[in-house]
Amino acid sequence: MEDDPNADFIWVAANGTILIGLMYAGWIPKPVVFEAFYPLTTVSSFIPETNGTVCALSQGLNFLYTTAAT
């Protein structure tokens, strides 16, 4: 990822759960930079894989803030 300025990676571990987010600033099906992650089995998807916008990502994560307050 050091060689691809469009790639970003988010890793969060808490309460026995690991969340990995792979984000790419470009419209390509499978960025080569993330190919090491593709063979991994996904237990569940937090947000479905998509070619979207930052706005769509923000809206997808919005439930974290709305459900935490209730």
C-alpha positions as CSV (number, residue, x, y, z in Angstrom):
1,M,0.0,0.0,0.0
2,E,3.0,2.2,0.4
3,D,3.3,2.4,-3.4
4,D,-0.4,3.1,-4.1
5,P,-1.6,6.5,-2.9
6,N,-5.3,5.5,-3.6
7,A,-5.3,2.6,-1.1
8,D,-6.3,2.9,2.5
9,F,-6.7,0.2,5.2
10,I,-8.6,0.4,8.5
11,W,-8.0,-2.2,11.2
12,V,-10.0,-2.2,14.5
13,A,-9.9,-4.8,17.2
14,A,-12.2,-4.7,20.2
15,N,-14.3,-7.1,22.3
16,G,-13.0,-10.2,20.4
17,T,-13.9,-8.8,17.0
18,I,-11.6,-7.6,14.3
19,L,-12.9,-5.2,11.6
20,I,-10.9,-4.7,8.5
21,G,-11.8,-2.0,6.0
22,L,-10.2,-1.8,2.6
23,M,-10.8,1.4,0.8
24,Y,-9.6,2.5,-2.6
25,A,-10.0,5.9,-4.2
26,G,-10.8,4.8,-7.7
27,W,-13.4,2.8,-9.7
28,I,-11.8,-0.6,-10.3
29,P,-13.2,-4.0,-9.5
30,K,-10.4,-5.6,-7.4
31,P,-7.4,-3.3,-6.6
32,V,-4.2,-5.4,-6.9
33,V,-2.9,-3.7,-3.7
34,F,-5.5,-5.7,-1.6
35,E,-5.0,-9.1,-3.3
36,A,-3.5,-10.6,-0.1
37,F,-7.0,-10.2,1.6
38,Y,-9.1,-11.6,-1.2
39,P,-8.6,-15.3,-0.3
40,L,-9.7,-14.7,3.3
41,T,-13.1,-16.0,4.4
42,T,-15.5,-13.2,5.5
43,V,-17.6,-14.0,8.5
44,S,-19.9,-11.1,7.9
45,S,-19.9,-7.9,6.0
46,F,-20.3,-4.7,7.9
47,I,-20.9,-2.7,4.7
48,P,-21.3,-4.5,1.3
49,E,-18.5,-4.2,-1.2
50,T,-19.3,-1.3,-3.5
51,N,-18.0,1.3,-5.9
52,G,-19.4,4.3,-4.1
53,T,-18.6,7.7,-2.8
54,V,-17.3,9.0,0.5
55,C,-20.9,10.2,1.1
56,A,-22.3,6.7,0.6
57,L,-19.7,5.3,3.0
58,S,-20.6,7.9,5.6
59,Q,-24.3,7.1,5.2
60,G,-23.5,3.4,5.6
61,L,-21.6,3.9,8.8
62,N,-24.3,6.3,10.2
63,F,-26.1,3.5,12.0
64,L,-23.1,3.2,14.4
65,Y,-23.9,6.6,15.7
66,T,-27.7,6.4,15.7
67,T,-27.9,3.0,17.5
68,A,-25.2,3.8,20.0
69,A,-27.2,6.7,21.3
70,T,-30.3,4.6,22.0
